Structures are given as structure tokens and as C-alpha cells.
Amino acid sequence: MVHRPGGGGDLPEPWASAPLDDKPDWDMRSAENDTVAEVADLYLEAWARSRAVAERLTSLDSKAPRPSFGKGPVTLRWVMVHMLEETACHAGHLDLLTDPLRTGRASQPAGTIQS
């Protein structure tokens, strides 16, 4: 089973040949041996594909050519709001990871007193 993007085109590698039927968590483990530059390139390529799809659509109410996210066809508005939500969530995760580096202290569990 190959997952298709909502934009209607075929997925590029490494997703086109991803063994998702045999390894459902492939997307969480596939980059173990990739460099930061390789992962960044994949991100930028995905960003460019998404941008191209958004530019082709005529309004925020345009529907994706294929069902996405386990739903029927979603609108460009839904996708953009979803991406804002995902970006905000992951930016918060990044804050949790970088805060100890900035402050020199590990985060404390809720309810503990920091000295």
C-alpha cells in the first residue's frame, strides 16, 4: 500500500517504496542513519510540493483531489489549519528539548520545587 498525498500526485522516494504494510512504524524509524542535511532536504522538498499544490488551488474551500488524513476529501483550509496546529505542537516539543540547553537545567516534573 502506497499512501498518496492529498495533492493528487505520486509520492517521491523514500515514501513511494516505503514498506508500510510490513513496518507500520517505518516513518518513525526510517531516518535513523540519515544526516541532518538529508532530513532537511526531504523536509524542504515536501514543503515545495505542498506549496505547489496550494498555489494550484483557487480558494481555501478547494477540495483535495484525493481523500486524506483518513477522511473524505479535505479542503485547503482544513489542511492549512491542520499544518498550523502540527507546527505549533512540534515547536512546543522543540522548546521542551532546547530549554535545558538554554538554562543549563533539566526540566523538573510538575509539582517539584526548583532551587
Buried (B, 14 or more C-beta within 10 A) or exposed (E): EEEBBBBEEEBEEBBEEBEBEEEEEBEEEBEEEEEEEEEEEBEEEBEEBBEEBBEEBEEEEBBBBBEBEEEEEBBBEBBEEEEEEEEEEEEEEEEEEEEEEEEEEEEEEEEEEEE
